[in-house]
Amino acid sequence: MRLREFEESELTDAQRAVYRKIVSGPRGSVRGPFNVMLRSPEMADRVQHLGEYLRFDTVLCERINEFAIIITARYWSSEIEWVGHSKRAIAAGLSAEVAAQLAQGKRPVGMQDDEAATYQFCTELHENKEVSDAAYNEALKHFGEQGVMDMIGVSGYYTLVAMVLKVSQKPLPVGTPNALPPLK
């Protein structure tokens, strides 16, 4: 790992303040990208606050929110994001078959209508850097304007998380197998 994780005793006052905010919030611990982000405590604080909203409080139901997260994880081949969030997506009602097909880099078959709208919207956003009128209108029909904005936010936020994890070279927990084959 390029950027080792800090022990709480090593933190500056500014870092410790953010650390304690994260621990006292819904995450309950400083994991994933947050220990690495503490190198910039002001950024870490702002990012964790946005992430708290996008993870726990969007207008999107948990199944769709987690699906949008794993679409981003698949796009970035972000194993750590995938391992945690694919389990949450399945627990929230996403079919394990849909998740498995996505892991293989395939457009899943058997998606529910709102899942297909999420997949199309997020995939176009990541791959094309824009969204077609058809994909936008379908997402709008299912999620409304706030839901579309939240989906954009989830896609952008988890892209940042993937970038932090990739640059820091944070490994999967010991004993956790790789879940994502390389994309072609």
C-alpha positions in Angstrom: 0.0 0.0 0.0 1.5 3.3 -1.0 -0.2 5.3 1.8 -0.2 3.4 5.0 -3.1 3.7 7.3 -2.7 5.9 10.3 -3.2 4.8 13.9 -5.5 7.2 15.8 -2.5 8.1 18.1 -0.6 9.4 15.0 -3.2 11.9 13.9 -2.9 15.7 14.1 -5.7 17.5 15.9 -7.4 18.3 12.5 -7.1 14.7 11.4 -8.4 13.4 14.7 -11.4 15.7 14.6 -12.4 14.3 11.2 -11.6 10.7 12.3 -14.0 11.1 15.3 -16.8 12.5 13.1 -16.5 9.5 10.9 -16.4 7.0 13.7 -19.4 8.7 15.4 -21.5 8.7 12.2 -23.3 5.8 10.5 -20.1 4.2 9.2 -19.0 3.5 12.8 -15.3 3.2 11.7 -12.7 4.7 9.5 -12.3 2.2 6.7 -12.1 2.1 2.9 -10.7 5.4 1.6 -11.1 7.5 4.6 -7.9 6.7 6.5 -6.0 7.6 3.4 -8.0 10.8 2.8 -7.1 12.0 6.3 -3.8 13.3 4.8 -6.1 16.2 3.7 -8.4 16.6 6.7 -10.5 19.4 5.2 -11.1 17.4 2.1 -11.7 14.2 4.1 -14.3 16.0 6.2 -16.2 17.4 3.2 -16.0 14.1 1.3 -17.2 12.0 4.2 -20.1 14.3 4.7 -21.1 14.1 1.1 -20.6 10.3 1.2 -22.8 9.9 4.2 -25.6 11.5 2.3 -25.0 9.5 -0.9 -24.6 6.2 1.0 -27.3 6.5 3.6 -29.8 9.2 2.7 -30.5 9.5 -1.0 -34.0 9.4 -2.4 -33.0 6.2 -4.2 -34.0 2.9 -2.6 -31.1 1.0 -1.2 -31.2 -1.6 -4.0 -30.9 1.0 -6.7 -28.3 3.1 -4.8 -26.1 0.1 -4.2 -26.6 -1.0 -7.8 -25.3 2.4 -9.0 -22.3 2.0 -6.6 -21.4 -1.4 -8.0 -21.8 -0.2 -11.6 -19.2 2.5 -10.7 -17.0 -0.1 -8.9 -17.1 -2.4 -12.0 -16.3 0.5 -14.3 -13.2 1.3 -12.2 -12.4 -2.4 -11.4 -12.4 -1.3 -7.8 -12.3 -4.6 -5.8 -12.8 -3.1 -2.4 -15.9 -1.1 -3.4 -17.2 -4.2 -5.2 -16.7 -6.7 -2.3 -18.6 -4.6 0.2 -21.3 -3.0 -2.0 -22.2 -6.0 -4.1 -23.2 -7.8 -0.8 -25.2 -4.8 0.2 -26.9 -4.7 -3.2 -27.9 -8.3 -3.1 -29.1 -8.0 0.5 -31.2 -5.1 -0.6 -32.9 -7.1 -3.3 -30.7 -7.0 -6.4 -30.5 -10.4 -7.9 -27.2 -12.3 -7.4 -27.3 -13.2 -11.1 -27.5 -9.6 -12.1 -24.6 -8.8 -9.8 -22.6 -11.8 -11.2 -23.2 -10.7 -14.8 -22.1 -7.1 -14.0 -19.0 -8.5 -12.3 -18.1 -10.2 -15.6 -18.4 -6.9 -17.4 -21.7 -7.9 -19.1 -25.0 -6.0 -19.4 -27.1 -8.1 -17.0 -30.2 -9.8 -18.3 -33.2 -10.2 -16.0 -33.0 -6.7 -14.5 -36.1 -5.1 -13.2 -37.2 -2.0 -15.1 -35.7 0.5 -12.5 -32.5 -1.5 -12.5 -32.3 -1.4 -16.3 -32.8 2.4 -16.2 -30.0 2.7 -13.6 -27.7 0.5 -15.5 -28.2 2.4 -18.8 -27.9 5.8 -17.2 -24.8 5.1 -15.1 -23.1 3.1 -17.9 -23.6 5.9 -20.4 -22.4 8.5 -17.9 -19.2 6.5 -17.2 -18.5 5.3 -20.7 -19.7 8.2 -22.9 -19.3 11.1 -20.4 -22.9 12.1 -21.3 -26.3 10.5 -21.1 -28.7 10.1 -24.0 -32.2 11.6 -23.9 -33.6 8.1 -23.8 -31.6 7.0 -20.8 -32.2 10.3 -19.0 -36.0 10.2 -19.6 -36.1 6.6 -18.4 -34.2 7.4 -15.2 -36.4 10.5 -14.7 -39.5 8.4 -15.0 -38.3 6.0 -12.3 -36.5 8.4 -9.9 -37.6 12.0 -10.5 -35.2 14.9 -10.8 -33.8 14.5 -7.3 -33.2 10.8 -7.9 -31.4 11.5 -11.1 -29.2 14.1 -9.3 -28.5 11.6 -6.5 -27.5 9.0 -9.1 -25.1 11.4 -10.7 -23.7 12.2 -7.2 -23.3 8.5 -6.3 -21.5 7.9 -9.6 -19.2 10.8 -9.1 -18.5 10.2 -5.4 -17.8 6.5 -5.8 -15.5 7.4 -8.7 -13.5 9.5 -6.3 -13.5 6.7 -3.8 -12.2 4.3 -6.5 -9.5 6.7 -7.5 -8.3 7.1 -3.8 -8.3 3.3 -3.4 -6.5 2.7 -6.7 -3.8 5.4 -6.1 -3.2 4.3 -2.5 -3.1 0.7 -3.7 -5.2 -0.4 -0.7 -5.4 -4.2 -0.8 -8.4 -6.4 -0.2 -8.6 -7.7 3.3 -6.5 -10.8 3.8 -8.3 -13.9 2.6 -10.7 -12.0 0.4 -10.5 -13.3 -3.2 -10.6 -11.0 -6.2 -14.1 -10.7 -7.4 -13.7 -8.7 -10.6 -12.0 -10.1 -13.7 -10.2 -7.5 -15.9 -12.5 -5.7 -18.3 -11.8 -6.3 -22.0 
